[in-house]
Amino acid sequence: MRPYIISTLFLALLLLTGCGGSREKTKVNSNSGTVNISGAFALYPITVLWAEKFMDEYPDIRINISAGGAGKGMADALSGMVDLGMFSREISQPEIDKGAWFIALTKDAVLPTINSKNPFFEDLQKRGITKEQFSQIFVTGEITNWNQLYNQQSLGKINIFTRSDACGAAAMWAKYLNASQEELLGTGVFGDPGVADAVKRNMYGIGYNNVIYIYDIQSRKKYPGMEIIPIDLNNDGKINNNENFYNTLDDISAAIKSGNYPAPPARDLYFVSNGKPQNEAALHFINWILTIGQQYVHQAGYVNLSKDQINDELKKLNIQ
């Protein structure tokens, strides 16, 4: 394995867009150099995998990667601290006005998560929670106990965990609930792994996580201690067959790809930079991801872009 910057926290995990910028042709013939990348936890695991495979092919290119949230990725990219920022929500017009250039690479989604030992688990799996009820938990605070959902006698205070860092996961979950990240209630926890750990430690906990932090990519099953609350999409008080697509990683991936799981909180994942990258090694890496690198998307627990979207994204590189 080639060297790259990676925190111990994430090594454990790995083991178990119309754009601004120049439209002139870019000739990429660099097989050496360094690419620095930071940002979204959502994109981090597959970017590490892509970098590993890419550096096996191009050993004279070094790719350094660190996670810290989508907000950090955008800030680092716009300031020039890194060549590429990993980003996990739609790019806003103010960010484009500041010079943000962006390119989609893959898809995933944010899912509502709970502790597998939640005493209301059986009802939650059968009946799910509606979008309105999620809003009453995460945004308005009208629902504070699990028993309020189904008018049961048993009590259980809902312990909400949200992200403390500026991130795409919180932004997309909030957008689904017609809110902003700042409006989400709960105890702030840093990073996707942090929220997952908090939920696993708290029987009455609820949070939201990107797909890759819920499912083991080897077994394709959910990590021990974690479960998903099905969304009652048609508000009929039960989870029908066409709403029940959370059992395995492949099931939820198919639902994201088909659009059966709503977007948001499903979304594209991006690299961003301050204008079109001038680093030829970075352009080479992006081009490789959108071509050869797409073969690793499914095994890594993500969803491939359509062929038409890949072609559109490749045009942004304008490489000859």
PyMOL commands that set and color helices and strands:
alter all, ss='L'
color gray80, all
select helices_A, chain A and resi 8-15+44-57+70-79+93-97+121-127+131-138+147-150+168-176+181-183+192-201+211-213+241-243+249-258+280-290+292-296+307-317
alter helices_A, ss='H'
color red, helices_A
select strands_A, chain A and resi 33-39+61-67+84-87+100-115+159-163+187-189+205-210+226-228+266-274
alter strands_A, ss='S'
color yellow, strands_A
deselect
rebuild
show_as cartoon
